[in-house]
Amino acid sequence: MPSTTEKKRIVSDFLRRCNAYADAQLERYGDELKQAGGRDELALQDKIGHWTAYRAFNEHTLEELAADTLDDWFSE
């Protein structure tokens, strides 16, 4: 059975990959926003807001993992 440290490393690595994907999505939607207007512009702004919140939540979780705040989640 993996240790708590190993489990946290696996989750942290996954969240970093999620954030890299979110960064790519934010860049893509930011580029599209430059060309958009009307409803498309509003839809893109909405997507950017969602991806930004998702990324912020992941960052918060990474901080909690590093601070051992979530160690109880990994106990058997």
C-alpha positions as CSV (number, residue, x, y, z in Angstrom):
1,M,0.0,0.0,0.0
2,P,1.4,3.4,-1.0
3,S,2.4,5.8,1.8
4,T,0.5,9.0,2.5
5,T,3.4,10.9,1.0
6,E,3.3,8.8,-2.2
7,K,-0.5,9.2,-2.5
8,K,-0.2,13.0,-2.1
9,R,2.5,13.1,-4.7
10,I,0.3,11.2,-7.2
11,V,-2.7,13.6,-6.5
12,S,-0.4,16.6,-6.7
13,D,1.1,15.5,-10.0
14,F,-2.4,15.0,-11.4
15,L,-3.6,18.4,-10.3
16,R,-0.5,20.0,-11.9
17,R,-1.4,18.3,-15.1
18,C,-5.0,19.5,-14.8
19,N,-3.7,23.1,-14.3
20,A,-1.5,22.8,-17.4
21,Y,-4.6,21.7,-19.4
22,A,-6.5,24.6,-17.8
23,D,-3.8,27.0,-18.8
24,A,-4.0,25.8,-22.4
25,Q,-7.8,26.2,-22.4
26,L,-7.5,29.7,-21.0
27,E,-5.0,30.6,-23.6
28,R,-7.2,29.2,-26.4
29,Y,-10.3,30.9,-25.1
30,G,-8.4,34.2,-24.6
31,D,-7.2,34.0,-28.2
32,E,-10.8,33.3,-29.4
33,L,-12.1,36.1,-27.3
34,K,-10.0,38.6,-29.3
35,Q,-12.0,37.8,-32.4
36,A,-15.4,37.2,-30.8
37,G,-18.4,39.5,-30.5
38,G,-22.0,39.3,-29.2
39,R,-23.1,36.0,-27.7
40,D,-19.9,34.3,-28.6
41,E,-18.0,36.8,-26.6
42,L,-20.2,36.3,-23.6
43,A,-20.0,32.5,-23.9
44,L,-16.2,32.7,-24.0
45,Q,-16.0,35.0,-21.0
46,D,-18.2,32.4,-19.2
47,K,-15.8,29.6,-20.1
48,I,-12.8,31.7,-19.1
49,G,-14.4,32.3,-15.7
50,H,-15.1,28.6,-15.2
51,W,-11.6,27.6,-16.1
52,T,-10.1,30.3,-13.9
53,A,-12.1,29.1,-10.9
54,Y,-11.2,25.5,-11.6
55,R,-7.5,26.4,-11.8
56,A,-7.7,28.4,-8.6
57,F,-9.5,25.5,-6.8
58,N,-6.7,23.2,-7.9
59,E,-4.0,25.6,-6.7
60,H,-5.8,25.9,-3.3
61,T,-5.8,22.1,-3.1
62,L,-2.1,21.9,-3.9
63,E,-1.4,24.3,-1.1
64,E,-3.4,22.3,1.3
65,L,-1.7,19.1,0.2
66,A,1.7,20.7,0.8
67,A,0.7,22.0,4.2
68,D,-0.5,18.5,5.3
69,T,-4.1,19.9,5.8
70,L,-5.6,17.0,3.8
71,D,-3.5,14.2,5.3
72,D,-6.6,12.7,7.0
73,W,-8.1,12.1,3.5
74,F,-5.3,9.7,2.8
75,S,-5.5,7.5,5.9
76,E,-6.9,4.0,5.7
